[in-house]
Amino acid sequence: MKEYDFYIVPTPIGNLGDITQRAIDVLKTVDLIACEDMRVTQNLLNHFQIGTKCISYHKFNEKERVAKIVETLQSGKKMALVSDAGTPLFCDPGSILIKALKEHDFRITALPGANAAVTFLSQIPRDTEEFVFTGFLPKSEKQILEILSKYNHTNLVFYESPNRLLSTLEIIYKNSNEAVVSVGRELTKVFEEVITDKVINIIEHFKTNPLKGEIVAMVHAAQYKENIEEYHNQIQILSTKGYSAKDISIIISSLYNINKNKVYSYLLNNNQDNTQG
């Protein structure tokens, strides 16, 4: 089996049984583990009888830690990076370190494993595989509204803290009172809950149900009008003017809030002239 200098190791997001055997083996055999909160990681290591030493690596010290980690690897030792829960570099520190290690040509690999966003999405009914992951949303209402507007036509997945979820949902409702939202909390734990409903109903639900733990949520893409034939005349005019199918799709989508891919398919299926491009 190929050996690496540095391992990116996912840890359970709730249920300790979700750790992989390979992750346990790596954490046992490396010389040092870089972790966010040493107390959290030590509890995990104790549970699986792993005696490897740890050093702290979090967003407040990551720049100063990079040189120390590079020095450790240059001495011939092997290291692993873990976050408190889930896959490192997903809303967790590590990107600065990985960039530096790549520049020094260290051999790096990432293990597959627990990830809150993937665990959440795998149980949410969606019309398309397409989604945008934004991590944690900004605190500013204006910035959140800008993101909602930008990704109106795409499933928008984000992380949220329990104390901010209701205010974020209120902003989503303000942006569109017909919005459909999915929310997952306590994933893989005993009190796991994943619900999908109109945003107003989700707000009412969590007003009466206590919120704990990190939360994953998705604003479903806006529902588009299905009867594209209603815009046949507009499409025909643009087509006779020499616009390409791609351009027509963008124009009709922008003017009438219709999925541009559906407009494009309509053009191809109806053999419109000038539809190449």
Secondary structure, 3 states (H helix, E strand, C coil): CCCCCEEECCECCCCHHHCCHHHHHHHHHCCEEEECCHHHHHHHHHHCCCCCCEEECCCCCHHHHHHHHHHHHHCCCCEEECCCCECCCCCCCCHHHHHHHHHCCCCEEECCCCCHHHHHHCCCCCCCCCEEEEEECCCCHHHHHHHHHHCCCCEEEEEECHHHHHHHHHHHHHHCCCCEEEEEECCCCCCCEEEEEEHHHHHHHHHCCCCCCCEEEEECCCCCCCCHHHHHHHHHHHHHCCCCHHHHHHHHHHHHCCCHHHHHHHHHHCCCCCCCC
